[in-house]
Amino acid sequence: MPFPAPETLAIIGAGPVGLEAALAGLDHDFDVQVLEQGEVGSHPLAWGHVRMFTPWRMNLGRHSRAHLEAAGWAVPDPETCPTGAELAERYLQPLAQLPELAGRIHAFTQVVQAGRLGLLRGEGSDAGTRRARPFRLLVRDQGGRESFHHAFSLVDASGVYAHPDWAGTGGIPARSELYLRPQLAYHVEDVLGLDREKYAGRRTVVIGDGTFAATTVVALARLAEEAPGTTVAWVTRAIAAEIFPAAEHDPLSGRRELRMRARALATGAHPAVAHVGGAEVDEFEFNSTTHRYRVILATGEETRTEEADRVIVNAGFGPDEGLCRELDDDEPQFFALGHGPHGHEPDFLLETGYRQVEDAVTRLADGMRASAS
Ligand SMILES: Cc1cc2nc3c(=O)[nH]c(=O)nc-3n(C[C@H](O)[C@H](O)[C@H](O)COP(=O)(O)OP(=O)(O)OC[C@H]3O[C@@H](n4cnc5c(N)ncnc54)[C@H](O)[C@@H]3O)c2cc1C
């Protein structure tokens, strides 16, 4: 196999962070290829009904914006907050159509796993051998055909939305959660729109303390006003007093309002919403005759059971831990971007991801020049 050129940069994922990395890479003279398992912006499209808390001015990467403006793109109103769908349609799709990215974005191309050509994890770390070997990516196209892609620099911008966290205590699955997972909901359901019929007039258990769970519970409380019989049991590890305690100081008005409403719901503001605080999920049961679930909870020393027609687990999301497991912890010429160091930060904002790109691509370019000289 001929080695790729030193300036080759492979990027996993065509979300906002991956595309910003692509344009920053071009600005630093990299030969960029973006490998995307779905369509461009597939994750924001999946939560397309959710309005972002951050306005357009916070959602645009510096390199992306400069390239779009040079192509005559009309900047959206900087103070308006887009939905996920608007982010994809008005920003990510125009980015992907830029002439400078033509032929560089490979949609419906999944990276199965990334490693270093001829080196296992930990091998060659001290001698600097790893830098001299390209990354080797096993990729699979839409038809299931597999091939290898090689590059000397690698950015993992595969996001977190495809990997929901488990409901069970300690971040591991509750009993029977693995088995029932295909029929539980783990994403931010469109309960007032597309998914309405699943929840209207039914009882739903929502599990999770963070902003995703709050989004779902607030939407279900609204649905309860329109569709009689809709009720919610909101299960959180936190007790009610610990739910968004500083919400009123949040500088992002949309998030502030959401969190204050969620906090009110946790303290009995709506008759359709019952809050179960200080609870850990032990087990799920499904009755295939009644099609109802039992969620068994540990609340201190006690056990409590919630029954429902639907279960939504909104415990958070984390990166695909398997994708780069053959890479070293301090792998040269590699960055995983778009989340914090632990990968499960619920309040990670795009502007942080763009700052990561700026830093990472500058360092990759320094490394590329050092290897070339
Ligand atoms: C409901 C919701 C609301 C949010 N609201 C805000 C907000 O108001 N403000 C804000 O700043 N942030 C918000 N965020 C967070 C922000 O959207 C994310 O941080 C952002 O989408 C991350 O961008 P990304 O490019 O890192 O990842 P993603 O947008 O998740 O893109 C990752 C891409 O990688 C692809 N991919 C994954 N695995 C592979 C693979 N193996 N091979 C090839 N491709 C792969 C995926 O298909 C996807 O297209 C929100 C997130 C959610 C879920």
The ligand as an ORCA input file, in Angstrom:
! r2SCAN-3c Opt
* xyz 0 1
  C     -31.548     18.150     21.689
  C     -30.254     18.884     21.620
  C     -30.235     20.260     21.741
  C     -29.036     20.959     21.695
  N     -29.060     22.324     21.813
  C     -27.891     22.997     21.720
  C     -27.868     24.425     21.803
  O     -28.896     25.081     21.998
  N     -26.680     25.054     21.671
  C     -25.505     24.374     21.475
  O     -24.459     25.013     21.340
  N     -25.492     23.023     21.415
  C     -26.658     22.344     21.538
  N     -26.644     20.976     21.486
  C     -25.371     20.293     21.408
  C     -24.856     20.368     19.981
  O     -25.833     20.175     19.031
  C     -23.939     19.318     19.755
  O     -22.889     19.608     20.637
  C     -23.481     19.326     18.306
  O     -24.437     18.771     17.431
  C     -22.250     18.584     18.232
  O     -21.790     18.687     16.921
  P     -20.829     17.589     16.403
  O     -20.464     17.988     15.031
  O     -19.748     17.405     17.413
  O     -21.666     16.244     16.463
  P     -23.001     15.788     15.718
  O     -23.843     16.918     15.294
  O     -23.574     14.789     16.635
  O     -22.424     15.105     14.408
  C     -21.703     13.897     14.431
  C     -21.808     13.252     13.065
  O     -20.951     12.119     13.045
  C     -21.595     11.080     12.349
  N     -21.019      9.806     12.802
  C     -21.163      9.225     14.021
  N     -20.470      8.063     14.060
  C     -19.885      7.903     12.859
  C     -19.061      6.890     12.303
  N     -18.687      5.828     12.991
  N     -18.649      7.045     11.026
  C     -18.998      8.131     10.290
  N     -19.798      9.114     10.790
  C     -20.228      9.009     12.052
  C     -23.059     11.242     12.709
  O     -23.896     10.621     11.753
  C     -23.205     12.761     12.747
  O     -23.607     13.289     11.505
  C     -27.832     20.256     21.528
  C     -27.844     18.876     21.404
  C     -29.043     18.189     21.451
  C     -29.024     16.696     21.331
*
